[in-house]
Amino acid sequence: MRRYTPAGYLIRKARLESGLTQQQVSDATGISVPRISEYENGRRDPTVDTLLRLLAATDHTVRLVGAAESDFANPHVNARKLEDVLDLVDAVARARSEEDWSTV
């Protein structure tokens, strides 16, 4: 089961945007493919040094930005997104109670 973590998300996104396989990143960094998979799938968190090595292998880097510039770190944006998700969950629950889902 994939559990998204900030580091795992960044590693996978950077790798895919670069068009690289896990094997290619492994060859460039010396980090095993199973370990890269563990990072990407949230089963293990890399150290900061390892994260930077993995991102560098994909021609990406980390840039520090203020919370106002980042949706990921901005609690106000995240709260709005959470509200949207909860509204969707409520809507699905209402629809399921109003319809016969046994044939779906």
C-alpha positions as CSV (number, residue, x, y, z in Angstrom):
1,M,0.0,0.0,0.0
2,R,1.3,3.4,-1.0
3,R,1.5,5.9,1.9
4,Y,2.4,9.3,0.5
5,T,5.0,11.2,2.5
6,P,6.4,14.6,1.5
7,A,9.8,13.1,0.8
8,G,8.4,10.1,-1.1
9,Y,6.2,12.3,-3.2
10,L,9.1,14.6,-4.1
11,I,11.4,11.7,-5.1
12,R,8.8,10.0,-7.2
13,K,7.6,13.3,-8.9
14,A,11.2,14.4,-9.6
15,R,12.1,10.9,-11.0
16,L,9.0,10.7,-13.3
17,E,9.4,14.3,-14.5
18,S,12.9,13.5,-15.5
19,G,11.8,10.4,-17.3
20,L,14.1,8.2,-15.3
21,T,13.5,4.7,-13.9
22,Q,14.3,3.7,-10.4
23,Q,17.2,1.7,-11.8
24,Q,18.7,4.8,-13.5
25,V,18.4,6.8,-10.3
26,S,20.0,3.9,-8.4
27,D,22.9,3.8,-10.8
28,A,23.5,7.5,-10.4
29,T,23.3,7.5,-6.6
30,G,24.4,4.1,-5.5
31,I,21.1,3.7,-3.6
32,S,19.4,0.4,-4.2
33,V,16.2,0.1,-6.2
34,P,14.3,-1.5,-3.3
35,R,15.4,1.4,-1.0
36,I,14.3,4.0,-3.6
37,S,10.9,2.1,-3.9
38,E,10.6,2.2,-0.1
39,Y,11.1,6.0,-0.1
40,E,8.7,6.6,-3.0
41,N,6.0,4.4,-1.4
42,G,6.3,6.0,2.1
43,R,7.6,2.9,3.8
44,R,10.8,4.6,4.8
45,D,11.9,8.3,5.0
46,P,15.3,9.3,3.6
47,T,17.7,11.5,5.5
48,V,18.0,15.0,4.2
49,D,21.4,14.1,2.6
50,T,19.8,11.1,0.8
51,L,16.9,13.2,-0.4
52,L,19.2,15.8,-1.8
53,R,21.2,13.0,-3.6
54,L,18.1,11.5,-5.1
55,L,16.8,14.8,-6.3
56,A,20.2,15.8,-7.7
57,A,20.2,12.6,-9.7
58,T,17.0,13.8,-11.4
59,D,18.3,17.3,-12.0
60,H,16.0,18.7,-9.3
61,T,16.8,20.5,-6.1
62,V,15.0,21.8,-3.0
63,R,14.1,25.4,-2.7
64,L,13.0,26.9,0.6
65,V,9.9,29.1,0.2
66,G,7.7,30.8,2.7
67,A,4.4,29.2,3.7
68,A,2.4,31.8,1.8
69,E,4.1,30.6,-1.5
70,S,3.6,26.9,-0.9
71,D,0.3,25.1,-1.1
72,F,1.9,22.1,0.6
73,A,3.0,24.0,3.7
74,N,0.1,26.6,3.8
75,P,-2.4,25.5,6.5
76,H,-5.1,27.8,5.1
77,V,-4.9,26.2,1.6
78,N,-4.7,22.7,3.2
79,A,-7.7,23.5,5.4
80,R,-9.8,24.5,2.3
81,K,-8.7,21.3,0.5
82,L,-9.7,19.3,3.5
83,E,-13.1,21.0,3.6
84,D,-13.6,20.1,-0.1
85,V,-12.7,16.5,0.5
86,L,-15.1,16.3,3.5
87,D,-17.9,17.9,1.4
88,L,-17.3,15.3,-1.3
89,V,-17.4,12.4,1.3
90,D,-20.7,13.8,2.6
91,A,-22.2,14.1,-0.9
92,V,-21.2,10.5,-1.7
93,A,-22.7,9.3,1.5
94,R,-26.0,11.2,0.8
95,A,-26.1,9.8,-2.8
96,R,-25.5,6.2,-1.5
97,S,-28.3,6.5,1.0
98,E,-30.7,7.9,-1.7
99,E,-29.9,5.3,-4.4
100,D,-29.7,1.6,-4.8
101,W,-26.0,0.9,-5.1
102,S,-26.4,-2.9,-5.2
103,T,-26.4,-2.9,-9.0
104,V,-23.3,-0.7,-9.4
